[in-house]
Amino acid sequence: MAGCLVGMVQVELLEDTRAQVVRLETGRACTVERSELPVDAREGDVVVDGRREPDATALRVLEVALRRARLAVPVPPGLEL
């Protein structure tokens, strides 16, 4: 399914021979052969048109961190979890 790798995708899961990627434009996940990804691709990396994009990956990590921070619920002082 090389068509899955057109545009911007994020690598979700790497296995021995396959990988799951998510198209960032649509949020749809699909499975591709691992050999279709760049050799140095890791889970969480953003791949654009078959190339690993470190800047896009860093931006995505920052976006997720900011979203998680907004959703965080502060723990009241003295509350033991």
Buried (B, 14 or more C-beta within 10 A) or exposed (E): EEEBBEEBBBBEEBEEEBBBBBBBEEEEBBBBEBEBBBEEBEEEBBBBEEEBBEEBBEEBEEEEEEEEEEEEEEEEEEEEE
